[in-house]
Each structure stands twice: as C-alpha cells, then as structure tokens.
Amino acid sequence: MAKAANGPLGALNGKLNNLVFYTLNGQHICRTIGDPGKPSIHQLANRQAMSVTMRLVKSITEFISVSFDLEAQGTVKNAHNLATSYLKKKALKGEYPNISVDYSKVELSHGTLPGATDLKIEKREQGVQVSWNTEGRYDDIVMILLCHPLQKSATSRINASRRDAGTCFIALEYEGYLDEPIEAYICFRAADGKEISDSAYIGNLNGAAETEEEIAEKQKYAQVKQRFDILEVDYLQQLKDNWGNPVDSKAFRNLEKEYKVLKNKLEHLPGKPG
C-alpha cells in the first residue's frame, strides 16, 4: 500500500503493485520491484560497468569524499554519487563482458584552482616520489592518490604536502606494492577548503594491471598447455619406440588426433606467455 501524505496529488510513499515510492535527499523516487525477466545484452553491459565502477569507487572512498565534496555541496548528490557518475561515464573501456577501468581517464575532482603540471613519479625505497610545477598559490594543499589495481585498494594522502614544496614522498604500507602496477593522481585544494583544482593523472608505474579477461585467458592457456605437454611426451615416445612410424592401434590414433588438435589450439589461443 502506498500513502499520499500530502493529499491525492501529493507524493506517494510505499508500495503500489510492482512500484515502490520513497523520498531520497528531497527527491521523490519510484522504482520497480519483482522479477524483471531475462536481462538483455545492454542490461548485462550496464551491470558489469556499474560493478567495475563500484569496485574502483570502494577503494578510493577516502579520497573522493574530500575531492568531490565541494562539487556536491548545494545539490541532491553526494561525493560518492558524483564520483560514481563520472567514472562510469568517462573512465571505462572495452565491451561486455570485458569492461575494465581506463586509469588514464579517471577524474577525481573538478574545480577552479590551477591544476598540476610537469608531473613526475619515481620509485624509491619503501615508496614513491611525486613532483610537480610549483606555479600557483604557495599554500594550496596537495592531495595524492595511488591506486593499486591488483590489490583493489589505494593509498590516499589528503594532506600530502603544500604546492610550493614541489615534491612529496609517499610511503607504501606494503613493500610488495612497489613491484605491482600503480596508477597515480594529484589535485590541489585551497588552504581554506573553499576551492579545488581539476585532478591530473600522474602516470603508471610497473605497467598496466591485467584485466579479468587477460587473467582468464592465461589460465585457460596454461590448462591446455599442461594437457598438451603430457600428451606430447606420450605421443613422441610411442613414435620413437615404433621407429618413427604411427602405431597401428585405435588408442594411438586417438592420442595422435588429440595431440594435433591441442597443438593447433595452442597456436591460436590467446594468453600465451610473453
């Protein structure tokens, strides 16, 4: 049952057939419930895009709660909503079922302060060194984010340094992170907290992380290769024992057939090392 609290022409609240009405942040929302049936390819793509986006958003919540706070003020959205919207629209690549994050297009803030230029990132013992051009207000606060895609986590520094420092060392909690892919970002926030700059992509260290598709392809290749290696030893040994001639038996013919099928499959199968 739905209730019209402000009369028959007012906003509904509750359930009416397969519809649910409620108020969120001052907005009247209506959603359908129940079994939607078999999803279309478009729906599946949208679900995967949202899933990929939310995994990223979850790992950088601490950073975006500050970097998108100013933009969210005075609207019905919050920092989390804004980050999700921007990342889903602008920072994904690939087609379903192989949608992944394009880290070079990730946006973490929008504002009027001068942004970062001449960006550099280098590995150091136990962390990374980030540097930038110091032009702009000397006391702007530096915000730095390091994404660790393999760990589905991030190192967030909300008050990393001041703009006039021109450089900042970010220590990493786990030493192994230094050898894994790192995606780095920076933005500036005014000392009084009333302005922020557009975020900038600093770059990547240690190469791009493999996508789920690439990982699956390598696993499948390894499984086929393992089976092929076992067959190859048996096949070649039987040929050798028969002076290089095929053995006249059904078992050998089946072995030879599977050997040739797998050999051809490995030549065209993605996921090959190197």
C-alpha positions, 0 to 999 in steps of 0.5 A, spaced: 500 500 500 502 506 498 500 513 502 499 520 499 501 524 505 500 530 502 493 529 499 491 525 492 496 529 488 501 529 493 507 524 493 506 517 494 510 513 499 510 505 499 508 500 495 503 500 489 503 493 485 510 492 482 512 500 484 515 502 490 515 510 492 520 513 497 523 520 498 531 520 497 535 527 499 528 531 497 527 527 491 521 523 490 523 516 487 519 510 484 522 504 482 520 497 480 520 491 484 519 483 482 522 479 477 524 483 471 525 477 466 531 475 462 536 481 462 538 483 455 545 484 452 545 492 454 542 490 461 548 485 462 553 491 459 550 496 464 551 491 470 558 489 469 560 497 468 556 499 474 560 493 478 567 495 475 565 502 477 563 500 484 569 496 485 574 502 483 569 507 487 570 502 494 577 503 494 578 510 493 572 512 498 577 516 502 579 520 497 573 522 493 569 524 499 574 530 500 575 531 492 568 531 490 565 534 496 565 541 494 562 539 487 556 536 491 555 541 496 548 545 494 545 539 490 541 532 491 548 528 490 553 526 494 561 525 493 560 518 492 554 519 487 558 524 483 564 520 483 560 514 481 557 518 475 563 520 472 567 514 472 562 510 469 561 515 464 568 517 462 573 512 465 571 505 462 573 501 456 572 495 452 565 491 451 561 486 455 563 482 458 570 485 458 569 492 461 575 494 465 577 501 468 581 506 463 586 509 469 588 514 464 581 517 464 579 517 471 577 524 474 577 525 481 575 532 482 573 538 478 574 545 480 577 552 479 584 552 482 590 551 477 591 544 476 598 540 476 603 540 471 610 537 469 608 531 473 613 526 475 613 519 479 619 515 481 620 509 485 624 509 491 625 505 497 619 503 501 615 508 496 614 513 491 616 520 489 611 525 486 613 532 483 610 537 480 610 545 477 610 549 483 606 555 479 600 557 483 598 559 490 604 557 495 599 554 500 594 550 496 594 543 499 596 537 495 592 531 495 595 524 492 592 518 490 595 511 488 591 506 486 593 499 486 589 495 481 591 488 483 590 489 490 583 493 489 585 498 494 589 505 494 593 509 498 590 516 499 594 522 502 589 528 503 594 532 506 600 530 502 604 536 502 603 544 500 604 546 492 610 550 493 614 544 496 614 541 489 615 534 491 612 529 496 614 522 498 609 517 499 610 511 503 607 504 501 604 500 507 606 494 503 613 493 500 610 488 495 606 494 492 612 497 489 613 491 484 605 491 482 602 496 477 600 503 480 596 508 477 597 515 480 593 522 481 594 529 484 589 535 485 590 541 489 585 544 494 585 551 497 588 552 504 581 554 506 577 548 503 573 553 499 576 551 492 579 545 488 583 544 482 581 539 476 585 532 478 591 530 473 593 523 472 600 522 474 602 516 470 603 508 471 608 505 474 610 497 473 605 497 467 598 496 466 594 491 471 591 485 467 584 485 466 579 479 468 579 477 461 587 477 460 587 473 467 582 468 464 585 467 458 592 465 461 589 460 465 585 457 460 592 457 456 596 454 461 590 448 462 591 446 455 598 447 455 599 442 461 594 437 457 598 438 451 605 437 454 603 430 457 600 428 451 606 430 447 611 426 451 606 420 450 605 421 443 613 422 441 615 416 445 610 411 442 613 414 435 620 413 437 619 406 440 615 404 433 621 407 429 618 413 427 612 410 424 604 411 427 602 405 431 597 401 428 592 401 434 585 405 435 588 408 442 594 411 438 590 414 433 586 417 438 592 420 442 595 422 435 588 426 433 588 429 440 595 431 440 594 435 433 588 438 435 591 441 442 597 443 438 593 447 433 589 450 439 595 452 442 597 456 436 591 460 436 589 461 443 590 467 446 594 468 453 600 465 451 606 467 455 610 473 453 
